[in-house]
Amino acid sequence: MARRFFLQTLGCPKNDVDSDKLAGALLADGFERAEAVAEADLVVVNTCAFVEEARQESIDTILALAGERATGSRLVVTGCLAERYGDELAAALPEVDEVAGFASAVPVTLGRRAGAGPSGLPAFDLLHLTRPRASAPWAYVKVAEGCDRACGFCAIPSFRGRQRSRSIAAILDEVGELEAREIVLVAQDLAAYGRDQGRGERRIVPLVEAVARQVERVRLLYLYPSDLTDALVDAVCATGVPYFDLSLQHVSAPLLRRMRRWGDGGRFLDRIRAIRVREPAAAFRSNFIVGYPGETEDDHDRLLDFLEDASLDWCGLFAYSREAGTHAATLDGAVPSGLVAERLGELRERQDAITAAKRDELIGSEVRVLVDAPGVGRSHREAPEIDGVIEVPATLAVGSFATLTVTGAAGPDLEAA
């Protein structure tokens, strides 16, 4: 009887890709997927460690799965939490059989293979493992690992390392194997793709163009604003998916300097407005940190005004999380948690109204929808899993495209027929 595995994934889209590659290696090793934790011989938790809330969710999930697994099964923890806190995590969680970071020993077997890892587990470069065919009409593709930036709030470079870009040929091979109709390109610093490959030149534009020749839709997530060149804007618009996910983090120039980030609200607005002139149907998403050390009421008001002026389609707002080893952890000017919560509430109320108004504006317009599941689709304005969706006729085939008319809106979601 074949051994079975259960794989739980937490965190960002990049972790989803890593889990897909783990699953591919397990399937190639002769394992089968288990429908429930209690049916699995191997339980793997791919964790997130980006902020404190994500770390707590990872710990809670590990403990919950430890209580549900079958007697004699093996529980392995991998991912960012394992990379960042490996020895500490192993000591604190006796329920876990193995804590294995991706950089050392990927936990894809129970020891059947002769492995290169210290515990008999094989060592892999996860970035280059193959993946199973996509289970949905869309799929994330990770084009690089690591990051060369030194943002004040982020610890990722300390455990994911410097940027390592894949070759365009390898990425295209993976795109072909996935057989998806929409490919979502992701990386820690996507616009810097290729800068580490010899000549220091970014190759994101030729990558986007190459993927666009292979699939109907290409979407980019997480673009650093200073790298949003005219050539990249043109390449994105030419794909037919003018969706811009800009990693802005704040709009106050003094606060951005403390974050070790580029830009200010005025520059961001100018770029957004120029793109809208180039492509009126462009959709915009961004994320902002609230309560970063030193954030003043004036900084907060600037962000409120920016949300109104920029009229972003989508916006993520997150409380600052103090991360050991980062520049921000050394700064003074901590913002009281109660004030952070108050600012978050005000910003979210403002953005929810903006998003709802943007969706209302679409009523009566035509949209080209990719059907993700029975009765559920997305246009170019909605990234999978993070934005709203469009309710579509249940008769439309999953994986098909359809041109429909928007008939209604409810908050972030639309109805179309």
Sequence and secondary structure as in RCSB ss.txt:
>XXXX:A:sequence
MARRFFLQTLGCPKNDVDSDKLAGALLADGFERAEAVAEADLVVVNTCAFVEEARQESIDTILALAGERATGSRL
VVTGCLAERYGDELAAALPEVDEVAGFASAVPVTLGRRAGAGPSGLPAFDLLHLTRPRASAPWAYVKVAEGCDRA
CGFCAIPSFRGRQRSRSIAAILDEVGELEAREIVLVAQDLAAYGRDQGRGERRIVPLVEAVARQVERVRLLYLYP
SDLTDALVDAVCATGVPYFDLSLQHVSAPLLRRMRRWGDGGRFLDRIRAIRVREPAAAFRSNFIVGYPGETEDDH
DRLLDFLEDASLDWCGLFAYSREAGTHAATLDGAVPSGLVAERLGELRERQDAITAAKRDELIGSEVRVLVDAPG
VGRSHREAPEIDGVIEVPATLAVGSFATLTVTGAAGPDLEAA
>XXXX:A:secstr
   EEEEEE SSHHHHHHHHHHHHHHHHTT EE SSGGG SEEEEEE  SSHHHHHHHHHHHHHHHHHS TT EE
EEEEHHHHHHHHHHHHH TT SEE  TTT    SSS S  SSTTS     GGG      SSSEEEEE EES    
 TT  HHHHH S EE  HHHHHHHHHHHT SEEEEE TTGGGTTTTSSS    HHHHHHHHHTTSSEEEE  B G
GG  HHHHHHHHHTT  EEEEEEE   HHHHHHTT    HHHHHHHHHHHHHH TT EEEEEEEES TT  HHHH
HHHHHHHHHH  SEEEEEE    TTSGGGG S    HHHHHHHHHHHHHHHHHHHHHHHHTTTT EEEEEEEETT
EEE TT  TTTS  EE  TTS TT EEEEEEEEEETTEEEE 
